[in-house]
């Protein structure tokens, strides 16, 4: 199953609302997770089963979607949110990641 | 506190072998499936494979790119997971992360900091 994220990169300002989309090549129900990765660090789980917020993750992050189209939304960007974001399908093996979306400061 | 620490990375020639280890602490290791994920320099994340727990007979899954060359195993008595990498190719150069699969699903809730494998002559 291929995952296509859009955009590949995004420039935004602190306080902006941003959305990143992830499209699957076939239906995956709600079997999708979102991760955040900062340079030189391990990925961090943000969202699982498409819309469930991982414990400790700020509520400005939210996920939605099912089937083939999914969205990660950050309601009000904070300085620490500038990072690369990846979606991952958890529906069938091999598990696959999207190519990533780099969120940069405008 | 859950901790995952990878080790064993380094420089290896094409065609060579290397074994990575992932040391787990802070949780009941034997209960959990565990994954390996890699990231080539400047590139995105690539899922490598998974090993299930004893209750699921330690079965494994692999990405097509490593199947037949890489083997995942575990030693629950030592809280260790391994990635045996044979017939290494230049394109296997990457940081290799181990990650824990929580009981609720297939997502990865804790990750190690990674170990760098460089395949070069």
Interface residues (C-beta under 8 A of the other chain):
Chain A: X31 X33 X35 X37 X41 X42 X43 X44 X45 X48 X49 X54 X86 X88 X90 X93 X94 X95 X96 X97 X98 X99 X100
Chain B: X35 X37 X44 X45 X46 X47 X50 X61 X62 X63 X64 X97 X104 X105 X106 X107 X108 X109 X111 X112 X113 X114
